[in-house]
Amino acid sequence: MAMAYFAGGCFWCITPAFKELAGVRKVVSGYSGGDEVAPAYADVKHQRTGHRETICIDYDAQQVDFATLLEVFLGNVDPFDGEGQFIDRGHSYTLAVYWVDEHQRQAAQASIARLEETSGRKVWVSVEAFKSFYPAEEEHQDYYLKHPAEFEQELIDSGRKKA
């Protein structure tokens, strides 16, 4: 069992990119990066806790490696936006990789360095040591499956998908 933690803006929006990936066992929406214990969605959304919306990916490293997860992550966000993601603004929607071991830290830093080199632009992805993860309320888990029409509209309204 291996775990990866990515803050990619709206956790509803990045969950599907990983959910169907071979080797991924589970994707949980939640909160990381802040110091408050068991933060609530409203507090995170309104920038009151220091947490970011984050997904926890439980994966089989024999089937999918961390470098592939990083590639999927960076392909589903705007790494050049340091103020949030799409219409979601503020710290809780900024990008981060929370590493759990030295391999993940080095892989994240190398991936970001390559992207900066090839793009010639500053990449706004924080690479931080993992300290805690709090699952979001049940209504936020697998939102795209529970509310497909609302989810599709969220993607369009946010600018992540063209209408």
N, C-alpha and C positions, 0 to 999 in steps of 0.2 A: 504494500500500500504506500502510495506517495501522495503528497498534497502540494497544491500550488494555490497561491492567493494573488488575485489580480483586481485592482481597482480600475475600472474602465468606464467611469461615468455611471450612467443609469444601469443598475445591475439587471433590470428586466431586459435591457437591449443587448447585453453581451452574453447572457446565458445560452441562447440557442446556438451560438457559434461553437460552443464546446460540447453541448449536450449530446449530439449525435456523432461526435468524434470517436473513432475506434480506440478503445483503451480507456476511455473516460467512464468511470463507474457512476459518479454522482456530481452534480453541480448544485451548490447551496448559495443562495443570496444572503448577504449579511453585511457586517460592518467591521472594519479594522482601522488601526492607526491611532485611535484616540485613547484616552486614559479612563474615561467613564466606563463603569461596569454595566453591561447589559443595556446599551442605548436603545432608544425607541426611534422608529422611522421618522416621525415628525421632528424630533430633535436633531437627528443627523441631517435631514433635508434642509433644515433651517440653520445649519452651521453652528449648532450649539455644543457639540461634543468633541470636535477634532477628528472624528472618524470620517472615513470615505466609504461610499457604497462599494462593496467588494464581493467577489465571488470566490468560493472555496471549491477547488476542483480535486476530487478524489480520483486518482488515475493509476493505471497499471503501467509502470515504467518499462516493462518488457514489451508493451504494445505501442506506447506513445511516449516520446521523450520530452523533457522539459523544453528543449529548444523548439520543438514543434508547437508546444503550447504557447510559447512566447511569440512565435510567428503568427499564430492565429490571433492572439491578443492584439499585437501591433497592427494586424490587418483589419481589425474591427473597431478601431478607435482613431481619433485624430491626434497623433503624437506631437503635433506642432502647436497645440493649443494648451497654454499653461493656466488658463482661467476656468476650465471646466470642459465639458463635452457637449458640443452642439448647443441646444437651447438650455441645457442644464448648467448653471453657473455656480461658482463657489468651490471652496476647498473640498467639500464632500463629493464633488463630481470630478476632481482632478485625478490624474493617472498615477498609479503606483504598482510596483511589483514588490510584494512582501516575501522576502526569501527566507527559507527555513534551513538552508545549509550553504556551505561555501560554493558548492557547484552551482546552485541556483543564482547566488549573488554574482559570480563571475560570468555566467551565461547571460544574465540580464544586462550587466554592464557592457559586455561585448556586443550584444545585439543592438543596444542603444548607440554605441559608438559607431557601429557599421552603418546604421540608419542615418546618423548625423553626417558621416563621411559621404555616403552616396547621395544624400539629399542636399547637402550644403546648408542645412538648417538646424537650429536648436531643437532638440527633442525634450519635451516636458514630461518625462516619466521619472518619478521618484523611485529609487531603489532603496528599500528600507528593510531592516531586520523584522521578521514577524514577531509580534508580541502577543496578540490575541485576535480571536475572531468570534463574533457574536451572530448567530443566525438571525436573519430578519423574521418578522412576523410571518405566519403561515400564508397570509394573503399575497405575499410577495414572492413566494416560492413557485417556480414554473408559471409565472404570470402569463407568458405567451401561450401556454396550453389552456389555461383556465379562461382567458379572455382574448381569444384570437382577433376579434374585430377591433377591440380597443388597443391591443398591442400593435396591430398593423397601423392604426392611426397614430399611435405614439411614435413609431418609426418615421412616418411621413412628417408629422408635426415637428419632430426633433431635428429633422434635416439629415438623419442617418440613411434615409431611403427616399428616392424620388417617387412622386405620385404617378 
